């Protein structure tokens, strides 16, 4: 027996399964409204089919929901059309068909009141009528009855047209007269300019002389007395001198006389002297077949002493000494000496002394320090425009005292100096003004020299005579010359021109190097006709 099961919009799959289990028939037709909850999940429909098969029931679904039909077909459920005369089972209260929901945008009409009271229908006829309204009297498994469109009358333009016209006029005025703005940036053409001149800075000049290239200068002097202490770095060995005796071997053919003042002996890089003059040095004889030296022919050993103190002068016995004599010369194969006993007694004892190098280093440091201090002191006395160059002064030490004396034993020493600094100062502004005036004289009316912030000036003395108070300056000047731009003429020629036309007009002029045009808002395509809406800016050349 076929049964009909009506669902509500909010019925879940589980509640449908429960209702299906309570229905008595083997064949059940499920009637679902549009937007029913069971059409939200394909898995739920497959579960419904599995549960119906497990119960041994054959189910089909009737609905007007197009999306639901697609999901039912994918789930393998049969679409059904319920005839109007279908029998209804179950209590009437449980088989009601819920009305479809009203969506946003749906147009509803107020029902027309009918004075004739309709005949009251039975509950069976009422359910059949609802099903007919849902599916249509001749609906099939894929045909749904659509409601007739409702025509809505348009409102009258009698009262809405004037405000619209006013708003349109205001927007037109804003868009074409108030909001349009043109920003034009122009970079003038410029030319570099360089000048190198030699000027005379003269302490006897009162004012700058552009014609003769002379600027006034001033002699400034300063004296400073300063005392500083420095460590002594010289050393002196106060140890004992080594001494001993040597035998002289003379293989010349005549007797010799060696004076202590003109003779020196050298061995192992050290120097030794005779303590006395040595005379009657007869030739040394050889005896026997082996030509051994005859000791009887040697004179008595002669005492010698080292040239200075130190252990390095001590020598072992048997050391050979080469003899240097101003008369005999240096002939080591003919004249030499040998010590039979060691040369001993030399010792070291070094102490610090004031050396000439210490004094010279301190003198140089003192002078540099004094000159730097006097330069800073002079700068404080000069005006802000005055310039003191590094090569524009001379310094001299008037007085100097060093304590202790040179060569004395000391750990530290003091040096006192009185130094005088003489300098020739001038005003850099005078140099700049003189150069600028000479340049401006030769410029045409449509060009001008850039300001001081974009100028570069280098000045140095090439010669200096402080005795006469004069010096020759070499001045190197770098800057740029910029073209004048007639802004009034440019602004008058630009209204109602496009950005491309503006660039073409301006770049055709020789005094303009670059042009940037910006029109706003975005719909503006030409320069506004009013000059107050044109922003004209001139950038500095790079």
Secondary structure, DSSP 8 states (H G I E B T S, - for coil): -EEEEE--TT--HHHHHHHHHH---SEEEEEE-TT-GGGG-HHHHHHHHHHHHHHT-EEEEEE--HHHHHHHHHHT-EE----TT----S-GGGS--------TT---------SS------HHHHHHHHHHHHH-TT--TT--------------TTTTHHHHHHHHHHHHHIIIIIS-EEEEEEEE-EEEEEEEEEEEEETT--S-BTTTTEEEEEEEEEEEEEEEEEE--EEEE-S-EEEEEEEEEE-SSS-EEE-TTSEEEEETTEEEEESS-EEEE----EETTTTEE-GGGS---EEEEEEEESGGG-B-TT-EEEEEETTTB--TTTEEEE-SS-BB-----EEEE--HHHHHHHHHHHHHHHHHHHHHHHHHHS-TTEE--TTSEEEEEEEEEEES-TT-B-SEEEEEEEEEEEEEEEEHHHHHHHHHHHHHTT--TTEEE--GGG-EEEEEEEEEETTTTEEEEEEEEEEEEEE---HHHHHHTTTT-BHHHHHHHHHTSTTEEEEEEEEESTT--B--SSGGGEEEEEE---
